[in-house]
Amino acid sequence: MSMMMCLDAFGGLDERYKTGDNLALSPDMRNYRVTENRTLEKRYGRSPVCPAPANIDGIWSGYLGTDKLFLFVSAGKLFRLDPATSERVEIGNVGMGETQMFEFRRSVYLKNEQKYFRYDGTTLTEVEGYVPLVAVGCGADGTGDSFEDTNLLTGKKRVLYSADGSSTVYHLPEQALSSVDSVLLDGEPCTITWTADTAAGTVTFAFAVPEGIDNLEIAYDPGRDRRSVILGASGVMLFGGDTDGHLFLWGNPDYPAYRFHSELADGLPSAEYFPENNYTVIGDTLITDIIAQYDRQLIFTKDRAYYSYCELQKDTLGNVYASFPVFNLNGEKGSLLQNAGCIMENEPVTLCADGLNRWESTSVENEKNAICFSYPVGETVRRWLAAGNFSGMKLFNFRAGGELYFVLGQTALIYNYRLKAWYAYDNFGAEKMCEYDGMLYFSNGAGIEFLDPDSAYDPEGRFTAYFETPMSSLGIRGRRKKVSEIGFTVRASATPVLEVSYADEEGGTFPITTEIEHYCGDGKTVSFSFRPPLFRLAKVKLRLTEYDYARCEICELHIAATQKGKYGRTGL
């Protein structure tokens, strides 16, 4: 009796499936990807785009108005890159260290532990911070109504006085100042001669300031700021209200459980005003990540999850402000990765103790289920978890390809969420990733590379791709079996190598390697068949390997088996 097993739709990598007759799943495959047609295609080669003067500390791509930019930071300098020509232009110095970049109100902000900059596509400017108006309606003695809080980014402050028309000495709210920076009268530089006593905290005018309501503004610097609180934060995201008008920061090791957020400056959303009271202490452990989903904010520690949302409130003066209350979401799962910030199909993805989880919404408002979806690659994930190198793990959603990349070192586990299929790449040292014109770009040491559809090799040379079937009984029951034919169809410009492993009834394995000598041009389809030795066997496994500098696509795999009868003849 003969049995034919034919496969023309591959399902990708499933490390659990060591034995079985479903040839669509592979327990071991590298550098093949599952295509939209469910074939297996050798991954694209890595092609260099441009070198950098040192390891890359930050990478970003996106739009500023109608202009599309590709920026990266290396050796303390900001560069603008044209991926089409590989031309890079140095913009300016931004300081050393890991750099976060984000777009806010048609500017790109760059923040590291030393500096905070704004780039509008033309000019690079260091952010000093919005100078808050801390008091209004003040008399000459300095008493008045509190208005805005001190900005953590700068110690500078402004005060509005209602001049009485007779006083010449005006007292500031503080003494022992660093400087008095400006004096405005009715919004213009004051033309009345004035002197400042920084020790006493006073400003004296040559003659009385004309009477008015909030007509005199004095700006001063006490010489004290808490800028390091903001610069030391490693996590950044936009959230709040209908237009994501607030910037949230977290991950400062000196304030591990603190979440800081920006406030409106002169009535407009700002990434340069962080009031000293705009913070929330969440739990008592490190906040590892914060991810926005629709109008909710999911906040993670290593083993817990919370949620928050924007709620408008009024203060005692009737001013409307945004509040962000926090509530419990999950007491068992959180995020082991810090600042991964990954959304897949509108659902947050985090790494938990059981693997990669997607946080699915339910029919109950503010309820979410954390569902592990990495079981097919669980062996590798468990090995990575045991190693504990969480700072070296990266998550990135390549939206154009419909792929979630989970990277550690030189290995990438890829989940194609459109096809619900896993596969894996090696020799893939992607450190920081971004998407540009539908292509995946990434930093690799002191250089930028991309996955090139027109290349079949890496900068180091050729790479190996292989696909292995499970050890299969070929669907035949009984003890006496032989394989009469093994065939497969491949479309390639390649010379693939076929390795066949047989397991006998006692469990021994006998490998046979055959190099397929047929060479075909690009786009052509060639079928191959191979007859193994005739002997009794229990199971068979195929491994197809491509070593060459060539594209390779496995379109179809079929295996024919014939069962021997009692007397060694074909049939029962």
LINUR-V769429 format. One record per backbone hydrogen bond with DSSP energy under -0.5 kcal/mol. CO is the residue of the C=O (numbers start at 0). NH is the residue of the N-H. E is the energy in kcal/mol with one decimal. If there is no record, write none. Layout:
BEGIN
co=CO nh=NH e=E
co=CO nh=NH e=E
END
This chain:
BEGIN
co=0 nh=562 e=-3.0
co=2 nh=560 e=-2.7
co=3 nh=5 e=-0.5
co=4 nh=558 e=-2.7
co=6 nh=556 e=-2.8
co=11 nh=25 e=-2.6
co=13 nh=16 e=-1.7
co=15 nh=17 e=-1.6
co=17 nh=470 e=-2.6
co=20 nh=22 e=-1.2
co=21 nh=24 e=-1.2
co=23 nh=10 e=-2.6
co=23 nh=11 e=-0.8
co=24 nh=469 e=-0.5
co=25 nh=13 e=-3.2
co=27 nh=467 e=-1.1
co=29 nh=465 e=-1.9
co=30 nh=42 e=-3.1
co=32 nh=34 e=-0.5
co=32 nh=40 e=-2.8
co=34 nh=37 e=-2.0
co=37 nh=9 e=-3.4
co=38 nh=34 e=-2.6
co=38 nh=40 e=-0.6
co=39 nh=553 e=-3.2
co=40 nh=32 e=-3.0
co=44 nh=46 e=-0.5
co=44 nh=451 e=-3.0
co=46 nh=449 e=-1.8
co=49 nh=447 e=-2.4
co=54 nh=74 e=-0.7
co=56 nh=98 e=-2.3
co=57 nh=72 e=-2.3
co=59 nh=70 e=-3.1
co=61 nh=68 e=-3.3
co=63 nh=65 e=-0.5
co=63 nh=66 e=-1.9
co=66 nh=63 e=-3.0
co=66 nh=68 e=-0.5
co=68 nh=61 e=-1.8
co=69 nh=80 e=-3.1
co=70 nh=59 e=-2.6
co=71 nh=78 e=-3.0
co=72 nh=56 e=-2.7
co=72 nh=57 e=-1.0
co=73 nh=76 e=-1.9
co=75 nh=93 e=-2.8
co=75 nh=94 e=-1.3
co=76 nh=73 e=-2.3
co=77 nh=90 e=-3.4
co=77 nh=91 e=-1.1
co=78 nh=71 e=-2.0
co=79 nh=88 e=-2.6
co=80 nh=82 e=-0.7
co=81 nh=84 e=-0.9
co=81 nh=85 e=-2.2
co=81 nh=86 e=-0.8
co=86 nh=81 e=-2.6
co=88 nh=79 e=-2.8
co=91 nh=77 e=-3.0
co=99 nh=110 e=-2.4
co=101 nh=108 e=-3.1
co=103 nh=106 e=-0.5
co=106 nh=103 e=-3.0
co=106 nh=108 e=-0.6
co=107 nh=118 e=-2.9
co=108 nh=101 e=-1.8
co=109 nh=116 e=-3.0
co=110 nh=99 e=-2.8
co=114 nh=111 e=-2.4
co=115 nh=126 e=-3.3
co=116 nh=109 e=-2.2
co=117 nh=124 e=-3.0
co=118 nh=107 e=-3.3
co=122 nh=119 e=-1.7
co=122 nh=124 e=-0.5
co=124 nh=117 e=-2.9
co=125 nh=127 e=-0.6
co=129 nh=131 e=-0.8
co=131 nh=133 e=-1.0
co=131 nh=157 e=-2.2
co=132 nh=147 e=-2.0
co=133 nh=146 e=-2.0
co=134 nh=159 e=-2.4
co=135 nh=144 e=-2.6
co=137 nh=161 e=-2.8
co=138 nh=141 e=-2.2
co=139 nh=170 e=-3.0
co=142 nh=138 e=-2.2
co=144 nh=135 e=-2.5
co=149 nh=275 e=-2.1
co=150 nh=153 e=-1.1
co=151 nh=225 e=-0.8
co=154 nh=221 e=-0.6
co=155 nh=131 e=-0.6
co=156 nh=219 e=-2.3
co=157 nh=133 e=-1.8
co=157 nh=134 e=-0.9
co=158 nh=160 e=-0.5
co=158 nh=217 e=-2.2
co=159 nh=137 e=-2.2
co=160 nh=162 e=-0.9
co=160 nh=214 e=-0.9
co=160 nh=215 e=-2.1
co=162 nh=211 e=-2.0
co=166 nh=208 e=-1.2
co=167 nh=204 e=-3.0
co=169 nh=202 e=-2.3
co=178 nh=180 e=-0.5
co=178 nh=220 e=-3.0
co=181 nh=218 e=-2.5
co=182 nh=189 e=-2.5
co=183 nh=216 e=-2.7
co=184 nh=187 e=-1.6
co=187 nh=184 e=-3.5
co=192 nh=205 e=-2.6
co=194 nh=203 e=-3.0
co=195 nh=197 e=-0.7
co=196 nh=200 e=-1.9
co=196 nh=201 e=-1.7
co=197 nh=176 e=-2.8
co=198 nh=175 e=-1.7
co=200 nh=171 e=-3.1
co=201 nh=196 e=-2.6
co=202 nh=169 e=-2.7
co=203 nh=194 e=-2.5
co=208 nh=164 e=-0.7
co=211 nh=213 e=-0.6
co=214 nh=185 e=-3.2
co=214 nh=216 e=-0.5
co=215 nh=160 e=-3.4
co=216 nh=183 e=-3.1
co=217 nh=158 e=-1.8
co=218 nh=180 e=-1.7
co=218 nh=181 e=-1.4
co=219 nh=156 e=-2.6
co=220 nh=177 e=-2.5
co=220 nh=178 e=-1.8
co=225 nh=228 e=-1.7
co=225 nh=229 e=-0.6
co=226 nh=229 e=-0.7
co=226 nh=230 e=-2.4
co=227 nh=231 e=-2.0
co=229 nh=232 e=-1.3
co=234 nh=249 e=-1.4
co=236 nh=247 e=-3.4
co=238 nh=245 e=-1.3
co=239 nh=244 e=-2.0
co=240 nh=243 e=-0.5
co=245 nh=238 e=-2.6
co=245 nh=247 e=-0.5
co=246 nh=261 e=-1.9
co=247 nh=236 e=-1.7
co=248 nh=259 e=-2.5
co=249 nh=233 e=-0.8
co=249 nh=234 e=-3.0
co=250 nh=252 e=-0.6
co=251 nh=254 e=-1.9
co=252 nh=255 e=-0.5
co=254 nh=257 e=-1.7
co=255 nh=286 e=-2.7
co=256 nh=281 e=-2.9
co=258 nh=279 e=-1.8
co=259 nh=248 e=-2.6
co=264 nh=267 e=-1.6
co=267 nh=264 e=-3.0
co=271 nh=129 e=-2.5
co=272 nh=262 e=-2.1
co=272 nh=274 e=-0.5
co=273 nh=151 e=-2.8
co=274 nh=277 e=-2.0
co=276 nh=278 e=-1.7
co=277 nh=260 e=-1.8
co=279 nh=258 e=-2.3
co=279 nh=281 e=-0.7
co=280 nh=282 e=-0.7
co=285 nh=287 e=-0.7
co=287 nh=338 e=-2.9
co=288 nh=299 e=-3.1
co=290 nh=297 e=-3.3
co=292 nh=295 e=-2.2
co=295 nh=292 e=-3.1
co=296 nh=298 e=-0.5
co=296 nh=307 e=-1.9
co=297 nh=290 e=-2.6
co=298 nh=305 e=-2.9
co=299 nh=287 e=-2.0
co=299 nh=288 e=-1.5
co=300 nh=334 e=-2.7
co=301 nh=333 e=-0.6
co=303 nh=300 e=-2.3
co=304 nh=328 e=-2.5
co=304 nh=329 e=-2.0
co=305 nh=298 e=-2.5
co=306 nh=326 e=-2.6
co=307 nh=296 e=-2.8
co=310 nh=322 e=-3.1
co=312 nh=320 e=-3.1
co=314 nh=317 e=-1.8
co=318 nh=314 e=-2.3
co=320 nh=312 e=-3.1
co=322 nh=310 e=-3.0
co=324 nh=308 e=-0.8
co=326 nh=306 e=-2.5
co=329 nh=304 e=-2.6
co=336 nh=338 e=-0.6
co=341 nh=348 e=-2.1
co=343 nh=346 e=-1.3
co=346 nh=343 e=-3.0
co=347 nh=358 e=-2.4
co=348 nh=341 e=-0.6
co=349 nh=351 e=-0.6
co=349 nh=356 e=-3.3
co=350 nh=335 e=-3.0
co=351 nh=354 e=-1.4
co=354 nh=351 e=-3.1
co=355 nh=372 e=-2.2
co=355 nh=373 e=-0.7
co=356 nh=349 e=-2.1
co=357 nh=359 e=-1.0
co=357 nh=370 e=-2.5
co=359 nh=368 e=-2.7
co=363 nh=361 e=-0.5
co=363 nh=366 e=-1.8
co=366 nh=361 e=-1.6
co=368 nh=359 e=-2.7
co=368 nh=370 e=-0.8
co=369 nh=371 e=-0.5
co=370 nh=357 e=-2.4
co=373 nh=376 e=-1.3
co=374 nh=377 e=-2.0
co=375 nh=14 e=-3.2
co=376 nh=380 e=-2.2
co=377 nh=381 e=-2.8
co=378 nh=382 e=-1.8
co=379 nh=383 e=-2.3
co=380 nh=384 e=-2.8
co=381 nh=385 e=-2.4
co=382 nh=386 e=-1.5
co=383 nh=387 e=-1.3
co=383 nh=388 e=-0.6
co=387 nh=389 e=-1.8
co=388 nh=391 e=-0.8
co=389 nh=392 e=-1.1
co=391 nh=408 e=-0.6
co=393 nh=406 e=-2.6
co=395 nh=397 e=-0.8
co=395 nh=404 e=-3.4
co=396 nh=398 e=-1.3
co=397 nh=400 e=-0.5
co=397 nh=401 e=-0.9
co=397 nh=402 e=-2.0
co=401 nh=416 e=-1.2
co=401 nh=417 e=-0.8
co=402 nh=397 e=-3.0
co=402 nh=404 e=-0.6
co=403 nh=414 e=-2.5
co=404 nh=395 e=-2.0
co=404 nh=406 e=-0.5
co=405 nh=412 e=-3.1
co=406 nh=393 e=-2.3
co=407 nh=410 e=-2.0
co=409 nh=427 e=-2.4
co=410 nh=407 e=-2.5
co=411 nh=413 e=-0.5
co=411 nh=424 e=-2.5
co=412 nh=405 e=-2.6
co=413 nh=415 e=-0.6
co=413 nh=422 e=-2.0
co=414 nh=403 e=-2.5
co=414 nh=416 e=-1.2
co=415 nh=419 e=-1.6
co=415 nh=420 e=-1.7
co=420 nh=415 e=-3.4
co=421 nh=12 e=-3.5
co=422 nh=413 e=-3.1
co=423 nh=30 e=-2.7
co=423 nh=31 e=-0.5
co=424 nh=411 e=-2.6
co=427 nh=429 e=-1.7
co=428 nh=430 e=-0.5
co=431 nh=442 e=-2.4
co=433 nh=440 e=-2.7
co=435 nh=438 e=-1.8
co=438 nh=435 e=-2.2
co=438 nh=440 e=-0.7
co=439 nh=450 e=-1.7
co=440 nh=433 e=-2.4
co=441 nh=448 e=-2.8
co=442 nh=430 e=-2.7
co=442 nh=431 e=-0.5
co=444 nh=55 e=-1.5
co=444 nh=446 e=-0.7
co=445 nh=51 e=-2.2
co=446 nh=443 e=-2.7
co=447 nh=48 e=-3.3
co=447 nh=49 e=-1.2
co=448 nh=441 e=-2.4
co=449 nh=46 e=-2.7
co=449 nh=451 e=-0.8
co=450 nh=452 e=-0.6
co=451 nh=44 e=-0.9
co=451 nh=454 e=-1.9
co=454 nh=44 e=-2.3
co=457 nh=460 e=-1.8
co=460 nh=457 e=-2.8
co=464 nh=545 e=-3.1
co=465 nh=29 e=-2.1
co=466 nh=543 e=-2.7
co=467 nh=27 e=-0.6
co=469 nh=471 e=-0.8
co=470 nh=19 e=-1.7
co=471 nh=539 e=-2.3
co=472 nh=475 e=-1.5
co=478 nh=480 e=-0.8
co=479 nh=563 e=-0.9
co=480 nh=536 e=-1.2
co=481 nh=483 e=-0.6
co=481 nh=561 e=-2.1
co=484 nh=559 e=-2.3
co=485 nh=529 e=-2.4
co=486 nh=557 e=-2.5
co=487 nh=527 e=-2.6
co=488 nh=554 e=-1.4
co=488 nh=555 e=-1.6
co=489 nh=491 e=-0.6
co=489 nh=525 e=-1.9
co=490 nh=552 e=-1.2
co=495 nh=515 e=-1.9
co=496 nh=498 e=-0.5
co=496 nh=544 e=-2.8
co=497 nh=513 e=-3.6
co=498 nh=542 e=-2.2
co=499 nh=511 e=-3.2
co=500 nh=540 e=-2.5
co=501 nh=509 e=-2.7
co=502 nh=537 e=-3.7
co=502 nh=538 e=-1.9
co=503 nh=506 e=-1.6
co=507 nh=503 e=-2.2
co=509 nh=501 e=-1.8
co=511 nh=499 e=-3.5
co=513 nh=497 e=-3.0
co=513 nh=515 e=-0.6
co=514 nh=516 e=-0.6
co=520 nh=523 e=-1.8
co=523 nh=491 e=-0.6
co=525 nh=489 e=-2.1
co=527 nh=487 e=-1.8
co=529 nh=485 e=-2.0
co=529 nh=531 e=-0.6
co=532 nh=534 e=-0.9
co=538 nh=502 e=-2.7
co=539 nh=471 e=-2.8
co=540 nh=500 e=-2.9
co=541 nh=468 e=-2.6
co=542 nh=498 e=-2.9
co=542 nh=544 e=-0.5
co=543 nh=466 e=-2.1
co=544 nh=496 e=-2.9
co=544 nh=546 e=-0.5
co=545 nh=464 e=-1.9
co=547 nh=549 e=-1.5
co=550 nh=492 e=-1.5
co=551 nh=41 e=-3.5
co=552 nh=490 e=-2.5
co=552 nh=554 e=-0.7
co=553 nh=39 e=-2.4
co=555 nh=488 e=-2.4
co=556 nh=6 e=-3.1
co=557 nh=486 e=-2.3
co=558 nh=4 e=-3.1
co=559 nh=483 e=-0.6
co=559 nh=484 e=-1.4
co=560 nh=2 e=-2.8
co=561 nh=481 e=-1.9
co=562 nh=570 e=-1.9
co=564 nh=567 e=-1.4
co=568 nh=564 e=-5.0
END
